[in-house]
């Protein structure tokens, strides 16, 4: 159980590094939905959708390749310096191209040039900290990693509060602030806050670039790129699955309602963040562990237990959010205009749960260096996303997008499990995992669709789920708690 103790300790710390920053970001949702009309929030969501895609392109799978070769190669300094030089070079090339083409990009994406300018620099800064952060994780420095991540988002959060809530008041009393306070400048404030926070992170991590020995190993780089490129393709496909629906909603719906639809959809999508936070924190904790433990003879059994724990916790989170979803919408979506899209929450929650299971199942192609299968599966999911969005959006608007997301992630999960049985058999406890998942989904349907989250029915259902869970897992739970 010592292995699991270490795993859960690191998962907890990385979880805090992920959960707290995203929770702070989540706390901005009430601010945005209170300060911005649905159409303006829709514009912000569309820009962030492009953000996700470009972040993936600028990372081009090098983060995962870094972990693989850092654990595989005896000369770890060579891995660090080669990957760092690669990302520095590619980031500077991006900067030059983006600045030269920014006006054309602005016209093509239908985004104001001032936003494009801010986005370019944010993307550059975020790309330059990928390897320093990866180095912290690989060297098991989760506390430092967490502090920097949390501070970054705290600065972003604080500046958003200052710009959107207090700047106008200050400009009214002090003319010094008039030059930066404009009536239509709210969206720029959001990205200015992000830029300052990203700049802070790079400054803090600059010692990494000062200390490393700059040596570029061309042979190693080619190996890393061969490993990373399928991950890049998978990442692009993932970004399509995750955010491209906002862009398609904007393009496929009538112009007079598109940004409103994107705004309400994006806001209610945030209510599924609790599942996303859990899945991301779990993935950050287990990814280095998966690679480090791959050569152990008991690795398949260990991976199976980890996945079962994930399904147990995820099933509880899914049901819990559904039970209290109407309370959450009141707390986080201050303007009732956003509430119309709350019906998508069960679809998005379950979709992100399936994605989390998929990431756990994906261990088979990562530890066997078959990352191309990750690309195949993600591309297949992206095709489903695009196809269903094109088919469903014109008739069902954002509900069609939610259904497409669930269909894509559910299919990816099943395909990964099916292929994994052939290339790296893992003895998953399908009976128990299926029981927890089915029970959680069934109770959620009863709570949300039959009784409209009536607490007299929903809370007892949640209690029943916990009782079943304890009765089934009490032996293992007691062992873990004793440790």
TACOR-V450996 format. One record per residue. N is the residue number from 0. RES is the residue in three letters. SS is DSSP state (H for helix, E for strand, L for the rest). PHI is phi in whole degrees, 0 to 359 (NA if undefined). D_FIRST is the distance of its C-alpha to the first C-alpha in Angstrom with 2 decimals. Layout:
BEGIN
n	res	ss	phi	d_first
N	RES	SS	PHI	D_FIRST
N	RES	SS	PHI	D_FIRST
END
This chain:
BEGIN
n	res	ss	phi	d_first
0	UNK	L	NA	0.00
1	UNK	H	299	3.81
2	UNK	H	299	5.35
3	UNK	H	290	5.16
4	UNK	H	300	6.24
5	UNK	H	297	8.79
6	UNK	H	300	9.78
7	UNK	H	290	10.53
8	UNK	H	295	12.20
9	UNK	H	293	14.35
10	UNK	H	298	15.01
11	UNK	H	296	16.20
12	UNK	H	292	18.47
13	UNK	H	297	19.81
14	UNK	H	297	20.17
15	UNK	H	297	22.30
16	UNK	H	293	24.21
17	UNK	H	263	24.96
18	UNK	H	292	25.33
19	UNK	H	297	27.51
20	UNK	H	301	29.93
21	UNK	H	289	30.29
22	UNK	H	294	30.69
23	UNK	H	297	33.43
24	UNK	H	295	34.93
25	UNK	H	297	34.67
26	UNK	H	292	36.57
27	UNK	H	283	39.34
28	UNK	H	301	39.92
29	UNK	H	302	41.88
30	UNK	H	295	43.86
31	UNK	H	296	44.67
32	UNK	H	288	45.53
33	UNK	H	272	47.67
34	UNK	H	266	49.43
35	UNK	L	250	49.73
36	UNK	L	298	51.54
37	UNK	H	303	49.68
38	UNK	H	293	51.62
39	UNK	H	293	50.66
40	UNK	H	295	46.98
41	UNK	H	298	47.40
42	UNK	H	299	48.73
43	UNK	H	300	45.75
44	UNK	H	297	43.36
45	UNK	H	295	45.31
46	UNK	H	297	45.14
47	UNK	H	292	41.37
48	UNK	H	295	41.16
49	UNK	H	295	42.90
50	UNK	H	306	40.58
51	UNK	H	302	37.49
52	UNK	H	298	39.29
53	UNK	H	289	40.60
54	UNK	H	299	37.31
55	UNK	H	296	35.84
56	UNK	H	297	38.92
57	UNK	H	288	38.83
58	UNK	H	274	35.18
59	UNK	L	36	35.90
60	UNK	L	75	32.31
61	UNK	H	291	32.16
62	UNK	H	298	29.02
63	UNK	H	293	26.89
64	UNK	H	298	28.92
65	UNK	H	301	28.18
66	UNK	H	299	24.39
67	UNK	H	298	24.92
68	UNK	H	278	27.40
69	UNK	H	295	25.85
70	UNK	H	275	22.89
71	UNK	H	267	25.35
72	UNK	L	273	28.29
73	UNK	L	285	28.56
74	UNK	L	270	31.09
75	UNK	H	287	29.15
76	UNK	H	298	32.19
77	UNK	H	296	34.20
78	UNK	H	294	31.82
79	UNK	H	297	31.94
80	UNK	H	293	35.72
81	UNK	H	295	36.55
82	UNK	H	291	34.61
83	UNK	H	295	36.01
84	UNK	H	298	39.56
85	UNK	H	300	39.23
86	UNK	H	287	38.30
87	UNK	H	299	40.91
88	UNK	H	298	43.58
89	UNK	H	296	42.80
90	UNK	H	293	42.62
91	UNK	H	291	46.03
92	UNK	H	298	47.52
93	UNK	H	301	46.34
94	UNK	H	301	47.93
95	UNK	H	297	51.28
96	UNK	H	296	51.42
97	UNK	H	295	50.38
98	UNK	H	294	53.00
99	UNK	H	293	55.69
100	UNK	L	253	54.97
101	UNK	H	298	54.00
102	UNK	H	292	57.22
103	UNK	H	295	56.88
104	UNK	H	298	53.24
105	UNK	H	301	54.41
106	UNK	H	292	57.08
107	UNK	H	296	54.92
108	UNK	H	275	52.00
109	UNK	L	58	54.45
110	UNK	L	235	52.71
111	UNK	L	303	54.68
112	UNK	H	300	55.04
113	UNK	H	296	53.88
114	UNK	H	289	50.51
115	UNK	H	301	50.27
116	UNK	H	302	50.92
117	UNK	H	292	48.08
118	UNK	H	298	45.65
119	UNK	H	303	46.45
120	UNK	H	288	45.50
121	UNK	H	297	42.31
122	UNK	H	299	41.18
123	UNK	H	298	42.07
124	UNK	H	298	40.14
125	UNK	H	294	37.01
126	UNK	H	292	37.19
127	UNK	H	287	37.50
128	UNK	L	257	34.20
129	UNK	H	297	32.05
130	UNK	H	290	31.31
131	UNK	H	304	30.91
132	UNK	H	293	28.25
133	UNK	H	296	26.54
134	UNK	H	297	26.73
135	UNK	H	298	24.98
136	UNK	H	293	22.06
137	UNK	H	295	21.95
138	UNK	L	266	22.04
139	UNK	L	52	19.20
140	UNK	L	242	21.69
141	UNK	H	295	20.61
142	UNK	H	292	22.43
143	UNK	H	296	25.70
144	UNK	H	305	25.35
145	UNK	H	294	24.91
146	UNK	H	299	27.85
147	UNK	H	294	30.19
148	UNK	H	299	29.39
149	UNK	H	293	29.86
150	UNK	H	297	33.02
151	UNK	H	305	34.43
152	UNK	H	284	34.30
153	UNK	H	297	35.45
154	UNK	H	296	38.52
155	UNK	H	301	39.12
156	UNK	H	298	38.78
157	UNK	H	298	41.11
158	UNK	H	291	43.71
159	UNK	H	300	43.76
160	UNK	H	300	44.46
161	UNK	H	297	47.16
162	UNK	H	293	48.88
163	UNK	H	275	48.86
164	UNK	H	254	49.48
165	UNK	H	251	51.28
166	UNK	H	296	53.11
167	UNK	H	297	55.96
168	UNK	H	295	56.45
169	UNK	H	294	56.63
170	UNK	H	293	59.08
171	UNK	H	291	61.27
172	UNK	H	265	61.58
173	UNK	L	230	61.34
174	UNK	H	296	63.14
175	UNK	H	305	60.88
176	UNK	H	268	58.26
177	UNK	H	297	60.73
178	UNK	H	291	60.37
179	UNK	H	252	56.71
180	UNK	L	253	56.98
181	UNK	L	239	58.27
182	UNK	L	295	58.45
183	UNK	L	250	56.72
184	UNK	L	257	54.18
185	UNK	H	300	51.09
186	UNK	H	296	49.33
187	UNK	H	298	49.98
188	UNK	H	302	48.47
189	UNK	H	300	45.15
190	UNK	H	280	45.07
191	UNK	H	297	46.50
192	UNK	H	300	43.62
193	UNK	H	297	41.16
194	UNK	H	297	43.08
195	UNK	H	297	43.07
196	UNK	H	296	39.31
197	UNK	H	294	38.64
198	UNK	H	298	41.06
199	UNK	H	300	39.21
200	UNK	H	299	35.91
201	UNK	H	297	37.73
202	UNK	H	298	39.37
203	UNK	H	296	36.10
204	UNK	H	268	34.63
205	UNK	H	302	37.86
206	UNK	H	306	36.67
207	UNK	H	301	34.41
208	UNK	H	288	37.61
209	UNK	H	282	39.44
210	UNK	H	276	36.97
211	UNK	L	289	36.20
212	UNK	L	268	38.46
213	UNK	L	280	40.34
214	UNK	L	219	40.45
215	UNK	L	261	40.61
216	UNK	L	263	39.57
217	UNK	H	296	41.41
218	UNK	H	296	39.76
219	UNK	H	297	36.23
220	UNK	H	300	37.39
221	UNK	H	296	38.69
222	UNK	H	297	35.39
223	UNK	H	295	33.56
224	UNK	H	291	36.21
225	UNK	H	297	35.97
226	UNK	H	287	32.26
227	UNK	H	278	32.92
228	UNK	H	299	36.01
229	UNK	H	299	34.41
230	UNK	H	291	31.96
231	UNK	H	299	35.09
232	UNK	H	299	36.67
233	UNK	H	297	33.58
234	UNK	H	294	33.57
235	UNK	H	297	37.25
236	UNK	H	298	36.73
237	UNK	H	298	33.90
238	UNK	H	295	36.26
239	UNK	H	295	38.89
240	UNK	H	298	36.58
241	UNK	H	276	35.47
242	UNK	H	228	38.74
243	UNK	H	291	41.70
244	UNK	H	298	42.57
245	UNK	H	297	43.96
246	UNK	H	295	46.21
247	UNK	H	291	47.34
248	UNK	H	301	48.05
249	UNK	H	295	50.19
250	UNK	H	274	52.02
251	UNK	H	265	52.46
252	UNK	L	268	53.46
253	UNK	L	304	56.89
254	UNK	H	302	57.21
255	UNK	H	285	58.17
256	UNK	H	237	54.89
257	UNK	H	301	52.36
258	UNK	H	292	51.07
259	UNK	H	297	50.95
260	UNK	H	299	48.86
261	UNK	H	298	46.49
262	UNK	H	296	46.25
263	UNK	H	290	45.40
264	UNK	H	296	43.01
265	UNK	H	295	41.12
266	UNK	H	294	40.96
267	UNK	H	289	39.59
268	UNK	H	302	37.19
269	UNK	H	297	35.61
270	UNK	H	291	34.63
271	UNK	H	273	32.01
272	UNK	H	298	30.47
273	UNK	H	299	27.64
274	UNK	H	290	26.22
275	UNK	H	298	26.97
276	UNK	H	299	25.21
277	UNK	H	298	21.99
278	UNK	H	296	22.15
279	UNK	H	292	23.13
280	UNK	H	299	20.49
281	UNK	H	298	17.75
282	UNK	H	296	19.57
283	UNK	H	298	19.96
284	UNK	H	285	16.28
285	UNK	H	270	15.26
286	UNK	H	300	18.43
287	UNK	H	297	17.79
288	UNK	H	297	14.21
289	UNK	H	304	15.87
290	UNK	H	290	18.35
291	UNK	H	295	16.23
292	UNK	L	263	13.92
293	UNK	L	300	17.01
294	UNK	L	275	17.83
295	UNK	L	288	14.65
296	UNK	L	294	15.69
297	UNK	L	266	12.77
298	UNK	H	304	13.54
299	UNK	H	302	15.53
300	UNK	H	296	13.07
301	UNK	H	294	10.46
302	UNK	H	299	13.49
303	UNK	H	295	14.56
304	UNK	H	293	11.65
305	UNK	H	300	12.03
306	UNK	H	295	15.72
307	UNK	H	297	15.54
308	UNK	H	299	13.93
309	UNK	H	298	16.71
310	UNK	H	296	19.33
311	UNK	H	299	18.40
312	UNK	H	294	18.72
313	UNK	H	296	21.67
314	UNK	H	297	23.48
315	UNK	H	294	23.39
316	UNK	H	299	24.66
317	UNK	H	303	27.34
318	UNK	H	294	28.66
319	UNK	H	299	28.53
320	UNK	H	295	30.62
321	UNK	H	297	33.07
322	UNK	H	299	33.61
323	UNK	L	252	34.48
324	UNK	H	298	36.02
325	UNK	H	288	39.54
326	UNK	H	290	38.50
327	UNK	H	296	36.73
328	UNK	H	293	39.86
329	UNK	H	292	41.98
330	UNK	H	289	39.79
331	UNK	H	258	39.32
332	UNK	L	250	42.39
333	UNK	L	291	45.24
334	UNK	L	268	48.09
335	UNK	H	296	48.56
336	UNK	H	298	49.87
337	UNK	H	277	46.29
338	UNK	H	290	45.28
339	UNK	H	300	47.01
340	UNK	H	264	44.11
341	UNK	H	296	41.39
342	UNK	H	294	41.62
343	UNK	H	278	39.67
344	UNK	H	302	36.48
345	UNK	H	302	34.97
346	UNK	H	297	35.67
347	UNK	H	289	34.16
348	UNK	H	300	31.03
349	UNK	H	294	30.38
350	UNK	H	299	31.32
351	UNK	H	289	28.78
352	UNK	H	295	26.08
353	UNK	H	300	27.11
354	UNK	H	296	27.05
355	UNK	H	297	23.46
356	UNK	H	297	22.49
357	UNK	H	303	24.67
358	UNK	H	299	22.89
359	UNK	H	291	19.57
360	UNK	H	292	21.55
361	UNK	L	290	23.31
362	UNK	H	303	20.55
363	UNK	H	298	22.54
364	UNK	H	272	25.61
365	UNK	H	282	24.05
366	UNK	H	280	22.09
367	UNK	L	256	25.09
368	UNK	L	58	27.62
369	UNK	L	252	29.41
370	UNK	H	296	29.68
371	UNK	H	299	33.16
372	UNK	H	293	31.74
373	UNK	H	299	30.26
374	UNK	H	294	33.80
375	UNK	H	301	35.33
376	UNK	H	295	33.15
377	UNK	H	293	33.71
378	UNK	H	296	37.41
379	UNK	H	300	37.64
380	UNK	H	297	36.11
381	UNK	H	295	38.58
382	UNK	H	297	41.45
383	UNK	H	298	40.52
384	UNK	H	302	40.33
385	UNK	H	296	43.70
386	UNK	H	299	45.40
387	UNK	H	292	44.39
388	UNK	H	297	45.18
389	UNK	H	298	48.62
390	UNK	H	281	49.21
391	UNK	H	264	47.88
392	UNK	H	302	48.66
393	UNK	H	304	52.44
394	UNK	H	261	52.20
395	UNK	H	248	49.06
396	UNK	H	49	48.63
397	UNK	H	289	45.15
398	UNK	H	296	43.95
399	UNK	H	299	44.54
400	UNK	H	295	42.33
401	UNK	H	296	39.49
402	UNK	H	296	39.87
403	UNK	H	298	39.94
404	UNK	H	298	36.68
405	UNK	H	297	34.90
406	UNK	H	299	36.53
407	UNK	H	294	35.51
408	UNK	H	290	31.80
409	UNK	H	296	31.54
410	UNK	H	295	33.27
411	UNK	H	301	31.12
412	UNK	H	300	27.95
413	UNK	H	292	29.52
414	UNK	H	294	30.99
415	UNK	H	297	27.76
416	UNK	H	298	26.00
417	UNK	H	296	29.04
418	UNK	H	290	29.32
419	UNK	H	299	25.64
420	UNK	H	298	26.01
421	UNK	H	276	28.59
422	UNK	H	266	27.29
423	UNK	L	202	23.50
424	UNK	L	300	22.56
425	UNK	L	234	19.26
426	UNK	L	281	18.64
427	UNK	L	295	18.58
428	UNK	L	276	18.75
429	UNK	H	297	22.23
430	UNK	H	297	23.34
431	UNK	H	288	20.93
432	UNK	H	300	21.03
433	UNK	H	295	24.81
434	UNK	H	295	25.05
435	UNK	H	296	23.42
436	UNK	H	295	25.47
437	UNK	H	296	28.64
438	UNK	H	296	28.38
439	UNK	H	297	27.91
440	UNK	H	294	30.84
441	UNK	H	298	33.03
442	UNK	H	296	32.62
443	UNK	H	293	33.27
444	UNK	H	298	36.46
445	UNK	H	298	37.64
446	UNK	H	293	36.98
447	UNK	H	277	38.44
448	UNK	H	267	41.13
449	UNK	H	271	42.30
450	UNK	L	248	42.13
451	UNK	L	52	42.10
452	UNK	L	59	39.02
453	UNK	L	296	40.73
454	UNK	H	295	38.31
455	UNK	H	295	39.61
456	UNK	H	259	38.14
457	UNK	H	291	35.35
458	UNK	H	295	33.39
459	UNK	H	301	33.33
460	UNK	H	297	32.07
461	UNK	H	296	29.15
462	UNK	H	295	28.46
463	UNK	H	300	28.71
464	UNK	H	300	26.15
465	UNK	H	295	23.64
466	UNK	H	296	24.51
467	UNK	H	299	24.00
468	UNK	H	299	20.61
469	UNK	H	294	19.48
470	UNK	H	297	21.09
471	UNK	H	277	19.42
472	UNK	H	241	15.82
473	UNK	H	299	15.85
474	UNK	H	296	13.59
475	UNK	H	291	10.57
476	UNK	H	298	11.82
477	UNK	H	294	12.02
478	UNK	H	297	8.47
479	UNK	H	295	7.51
480	UNK	H	294	10.68
481	UNK	H	294	10.21
482	UNK	L	286	7.38
END
